[in-house]
Amino acid sequence: MKWSDGINIAFFSLLENPLRTFLTLLGIAMGVTAVIFVVSVIEGLNLYVADTVSDLSPQVVVLDKFGVIKGQANWLKAQRRNKDLTPADAEAIRRQATLVDKVGVSREHGGGVRRGSERVTDVDIRAVSAEALEMMPLEVAAGRVFTPFEAEHAAHVCFLGYDIVDKLFSHQDPIGRNVTIWGRGFRVVGVAQKRGSVFGQSRDNFAMIPFSTFLKIHGAHGSVHITIRARDPQRMADTVDEVRGIMRARHHLRYNLEDDFGIISAKGLMEFWQSLTQMIFRVAVFVVSISLVVGGIVIMNIMLLAVVERTREIGIRKAVGARQRDVLFQFLAEAVMLCALGGAGGVALAWLCTWGVRSATPLPARFPLWAPILAVAVTSAVGIFFGLHPARKAAQLEPIDALRTEEI
């Protein structure tokens, strides 16, 4: 018997019981859908994180009071232990570090921006030094960023995000006009390029002012972020070690004590994120593996039932010359076809779910191109594994005994 004949027989056997076939396919399809959908969301998040981290140059690290915190216990511990970082710390690094090219300070503070009767609330107001501003990957849509002279002399100037300009100035040119921040007037010198939103949070709802101006208004209370750029990107690890040593000496930390500050780098953020997504992926694979095993057991039972139902048919086929391997291939092809169709259905459903989530929610999702091949391959392997026993049982039936069996 040709392979094509065995596949045709298997296909039409599935069509004889459409409801049973559909319910069997459904179990496999749900498992495949779940794992591909999880992978799609992870892929989308990976792209977003990579895009966000790309804002932080590989040559730049940021010293922060907390850094990247892993777990609530570590957060509470850091709250009790970590000290505020100050502009004096930045000055010490600038003075003592030999591998550092530039050092800047910045701080974020909430507030509103007003122009006349119009007001934008919950604005991310960022106070940055001239050095920190140089290390930011800003794209200017109109005007300019504030100059080192303005940053040094506490000028009341600001650089606005797209959302602020859109709400306060509509179709007017904002450059040179005044807005009110914290009850004080600031002159707009530039507008940033629109960046859009992620997870429903806008990345254009910010206003930048000189750090010296912030100190003049609010004083030097609270912790700052210290942005550091290495002289040589190839010696990034040495630069981080040098900065860490300076900070530990300033904070009088013994050798056996942990850092009471955090160091954030593009590499560190990506490693932290990848460790999270790997854990999520392992859990998803474990859950889907259980689903596929259950689906495989269901398929084995269905195929064993099919052998019982078609015992007389098997006897007739053997009596007219069908060999054991012909019968084996027919039933094995039926099991593999069941699983492969379930896998294909799962891929289609996962694509629809991914498209729906990407279209209707701010959650980034990207359908993986390798998913269809892997899904069909894995489900086909499940079909071979769980379909082999029923197929062997059918192939080993004696023709005389099979012909004596009454049809069910």
C-alpha positions in Angstrom: 0.0 0.0 0.0 1.3 3.5 -0.9 1.8 6.0 1.9 -0.7 8.3 0.2 -3.4 5.7 0.4 -2.7 5.2 4.1 -3.0 8.9 4.7 -6.2 9.1 2.7 -7.8 6.3 4.7 -6.7 7.9 8.0 -8.1 11.2 6.9 -11.5 9.9 5.9 -11.6 7.8 9.1 -11.4 11.0 11.1 -14.2 12.6 9.1 -16.5 9.7 10.0 -16.6 10.9 13.6 -16.4 14.7 13.3 -17.5 15.5 16.9 -15.1 13.1 18.5 -12.3 14.3 16.2 -13.1 18.0 17.1 -13.1 17.4 20.8 -9.8 15.4 20.6 -8.2 18.2 18.6 -9.5 20.8 21.0 -7.3 19.5 23.9 -4.1 19.6 21.8 -5.0 23.0 20.3 -5.6 24.6 23.7 -2.2 23.6 25.0 -0.4 24.8 21.9 -2.3 28.1 22.0 -1.3 28.7 25.6 2.4 28.2 25.1 2.6 30.2 21.8 0.5 33.1 23.3 2.8 33.2 26.3 5.9 33.2 24.0 4.3 35.9 21.9 3.8 38.2 24.9 7.3 37.5 26.1 8.8 38.3 22.6 6.9 41.6 22.6 8.0 42.5 26.1 11.6 41.6 25.1 11.5 44.0 22.2 10.0 46.7 24.4 12.7 46.2 27.1 15.5 46.1 24.5 14.1 49.3 23.1 13.9 50.9 26.6 17.4 49.7 27.6 18.8 51.0 24.3 18.1 54.4 25.7 20.9 53.6 28.2 24.2 53.4 26.2 26.4 50.4 26.9 29.1 53.0 27.8 26.8 54.5 30.5 25.8 53.3 34.0 23.5 54.9 36.5 24.1 55.0 40.3 20.8 54.9 42.1 19.7 54.6 45.7 18.1 51.2 45.1 19.1 49.9 41.7 17.3 46.8 40.4 15.5 45.2 43.3 14.6 41.5 43.2 11.8 40.7 45.6 9.9 42.4 48.4 12.4 41.3 51.1 15.3 42.9 49.2 13.2 46.1 48.8 12.5 46.4 52.5 16.1 45.6 53.3 17.3 48.3 50.9 14.8 50.8 52.4 16.5 50.4 55.8 20.1 50.2 54.6 20.6 52.3 51.6 21.7 56.0 51.9 20.6 58.9 49.7 23.0 59.7 46.9 24.1 63.4 46.8 25.7 65.7 44.3 28.7 65.5 46.5 29.0 61.8 45.6 28.9 62.7 41.9 31.6 65.3 42.5 33.8 62.8 44.3 33.5 60.3 41.4 34.3 63.1 38.9 37.4 64.0 40.9 38.8 60.6 41.9 37.8 58.2 39.1 40.4 57.9 36.3 38.3 55.7 34.0 35.3 58.0 33.9 34.7 60.4 31.1 31.6 62.3 32.3 29.5 62.4 35.5 26.0 64.0 35.6 23.2 64.2 38.2 19.5 64.1 37.8 16.3 63.8 39.8 12.7 63.2 39.1 9.9 65.0 40.8 6.1 65.1 40.1 4.1 68.1 39.4 1.9 70.0 37.0 2.6 72.3 34.0 0.2 75.2 33.4 -0.3 77.8 30.7 -3.0 80.3 31.4 -6.2 78.3 32.2 -4.9 75.1 30.7 -3.1 72.6 33.0 -1.4 69.2 32.6 -1.2 67.2 35.8 1.0 64.2 36.9 3.9 65.3 34.8 7.3 63.6 35.1 9.5 66.7 35.9 13.1 65.8 35.4 15.9 68.0 36.8 19.1 67.2 35.0 22.6 68.6 35.0 24.3 69.6 31.7 26.5 66.5 31.8 23.5 64.2 32.4 21.7 65.9 29.5 24.6 65.1 27.1 24.3 61.4 28.0 20.6 61.2 27.3 19.5 59.9 23.8 17.2 62.9 23.2 15.7 63.6 19.8 14.7 67.2 19.4 11.6 68.0 17.3 11.7 71.7 17.7 14.0 74.3 19.3 16.9 72.9 21.4 17.9 71.5 24.8 19.1 74.0 27.4 22.7 75.0 27.3 25.5 74.3 29.8 25.4 78.0 30.7 21.7 77.9 31.5 22.2 74.6 33.5 25.0 76.1 35.5 23.2 79.5 36.3 19.9 78.0 37.3 18.0 79.5 34.4 14.2 79.1 34.3 14.1 77.2 31.0 12.5 73.9 30.2 12.5 71.2 27.5 9.0 69.7 27.0 7.7 66.3 25.9 5.3 66.1 23.0 2.1 65.5 25.2 2.7 68.7 27.2 3.0 70.8 24.0 0.0 69.1 22.4 -2.2 69.9 25.3 -1.0 73.4 26.2 -0.1 74.9 22.9 -2.3 73.0 20.4 -1.2 74.3 16.9 0.9 77.2 18.3 4.7 77.4 18.3 5.8 76.8 21.9 9.4 78.0 21.5 10.1 81.1 23.6 6.7 81.0 25.3 6.3 80.6 29.1 4.7 77.9 31.2 4.3 77.6 34.9 5.9 74.8 36.9 5.6 74.7 40.8 4.2 78.2 40.6 7.2 79.6 38.8 7.6 80.7 35.2 9.8 78.7 32.8 10.6 79.6 29.2 10.2 76.8 26.7 13.4 76.3 24.7 12.7 72.9 23.0 10.3 70.1 22.3 11.2 66.4 22.2 10.3 64.0 19.4 7.2 62.0 20.0 7.9 58.5 21.4 4.4 57.1 22.0 3.2 55.0 24.9 3.9 51.5 26.3 1.5 49.6 28.6 -0.8 52.6 28.4 1.8 54.9 29.9 2.9 57.8 27.8 6.6 58.4 27.3 6.0 62.0 26.2 4.5 63.4 29.4 7.7 65.0 30.8 9.4 68.4 31.3 13.1 68.8 31.8 14.6 71.7 33.8 18.2 72.4 34.9 19.3 70.6 38.0 20.6 73.8 39.5 17.2 75.4 39.1 15.6 72.5 41.0 18.1 72.9 43.8 17.3 76.6 44.0 13.5 75.9 44.3 13.5 72.7 46.4 16.9 72.4 48.0 19.2 69.4 48.2 16.9 67.0 50.0 16.4 63.5 48.7 18.5 61.1 46.6 19.7 61.8 43.1 20.6 59.6 40.2 24.3 59.8 39.1 24.9 59.1 35.4 28.4 58.0 34.5 30.0 57.5 31.1 33.2 55.4 30.8 36.2 56.7 28.8 36.7 53.2 27.2 33.7 51.0 26.5 36.0 48.0 26.5 36.9 48.7 30.1 33.3 49.0 31.4 33.7 46.4 34.1 36.8 48.1 35.4 35.0 51.5 35.4 32.1 50.0 37.4 34.5 48.5 39.9 36.4 51.8 40.3 33.1 53.7 40.9 31.9 51.1 43.3 35.2 51.4 45.3 34.9 55.2 45.5 31.3 55.0 46.7 32.0 52.2 49.3 34.9 54.3 50.7 32.6 57.4 51.0 29.9 55.4 52.7 32.5 53.7 55.0 31.5 50.1 54.1 33.5 47.2 55.4 34.6 44.6 52.9 32.0 42.0 54.1 29.0 44.4 53.8 26.8 44.7 50.8 26.7 47.9 48.7 24.2 50.4 50.1 23.5 51.8 46.6 22.5 50.4 43.2 24.3 50.3 39.9 22.1 50.1 36.8 23.5 49.2 33.4 22.0 48.1 30.0 23.6 44.7 30.4 22.4 44.3 34.0 18.8 45.3 33.1 18.7 42.8 30.1 20.1 40.0 32.3 17.5 40.7 35.0 14.7 40.8 32.5 15.8 37.6 30.7 16.0 35.7 34.0 12.3 36.7 34.6 11.1 35.7 31.2 13.0 32.4 31.3 11.2 31.6 34.5 7.8 32.5 33.0 8.7 30.4 29.9 9.6 27.4 32.0 6.4 27.5 33.9 4.4 27.8 30.6 6.3 24.9 29.1 5.6 22.8 32.2 1.9 23.6 32.1 1.6 22.9 28.4 3.6 19.7 28.7 1.0 18.4 31.2 -1.7 19.5 28.7 0.0 17.6 25.8 0.5 14.5 27.9 -3.2 14.5 28.8 -4.1 15.1 25.2 -1.8 12.3 24.2 -3.5 9.9 26.6 -6.9 10.9 25.3 -5.7 10.2 21.7 -4.4 6.8 22.8 -7.8 5.9 24.3 -9.6 7.2 21.2 -7.3 5.1 18.9 -7.8 2.0 21.1 -11.5 2.5 20.7 -11.1 2.9 17.0 -9.2 -0.4 16.8 -12.1 -2.2 18.6 -14.7 -0.5 16.4 -12.8 -1.5 13.2 -11.6 -4.9 14.1 -13.7 -6.5 11.3 -12.4 -4.0 8.8 -8.8 -4.8 9.8 -9.6 -8.5 9.3 -11.0 -7.9 5.8 -8.0 -5.8 4.8 -5.5 -8.4 6.0 -7.5 -11.1 4.3 -7.1 -9.4 0.9 -3.4 -8.9 1.3 -2.7 -5.9 3.6 0.5 -6.4 5.6 1.1 -5.6 9.3 3.1 -2.5 8.4 0.2 -1.2 6.2 -2.2 -1.4 9.1 0.4 0.0 11.5 1.0 3.0 9.2 -2.8 3.6 8.7 -3.5 3.9 12.5 -0.2 5.7 13.3 -1.0 8.2 10.5 -4.4 8.8 12.0 -3.0 9.5 15.4 -0.3 11.9 14.0 -2.9 13.6 11.9 -5.1 14.2 14.9 -2.2 15.8 16.8 -0.8 17.8 13.9 -4.2 19.2 13.1 -4.6 20.1 16.8 -1.2 21.8 16.6 -2.1 23.8 13.5 -5.4 24.8 15.0 -3.5 26.0 18.1 -1.1 28.0 16.0 -4.0 29.8 14.2 -5.8 30.5 17.5 -2.6 31.8 19.1 -2.1 34.1 16.1 -5.6 35.5 16.6 -5.1 36.0 20.3 -1.8 37.7 19.7 -3.3 40.0 17.1 -6.3 40.8 19.3 -4.1 41.6 22.3 -1.8 43.8 20.2 -4.7 45.6 18.7 -7.0 46.1 21.7 -4.5 46.6 24.6 -1.3 48.4 25.2 0.4 45.1 25.9 3.2 44.5 23.3 3.0 41.1 21.6 4.9 39.6 18.7 3.9 36.3 17.0 7.1 34.1 16.8 7.8 32.9 13.2 9.2 29.6 14.4 6.0 28.7 16.3 4.1 26.9 13.5 7.0 24.6 12.6 7.8 23.8 16.3 4.1 23.3 17.2 3.4 20.9 14.4 6.7 19.0 15.0 6.0 18.6 18.7 2.4 17.6 18.4 3.3 15.1 15.6 5.9 13.6 18.0 3.1 13.3 20.6 0.9 11.6 18.1 3.7 9.1 17.2 4.4 8.3 20.9 0.9 7.9 22.0 -0.4 6.4 18.8 2.2 3.7 18.4 0.6 1.3 20.9 -2.9 1.3 19.4 -1.3 1.0 15.9 0.7 -2.0 16.9 -2.3 -3.6 18.5 -4.3 -3.2 15.3 -1.4 -4.5 13.1 -1.0 -7.7 15.3 -4.6 -8.8 15.0 -5.0 -12.2 13.3 -7.3 -12.0 10.2 -9.4 -15.0 11.2 -10.0 -13.7 14.8 -10.7 -10.2 13.4 -13.3 -11.5 10.9 -15.1 -13.4 13.6 -15.7 -10.2 15.5 -19.1 -8.7 15.2 -19.3 -5.0 14.1 -20.0 -2.5 16.8 
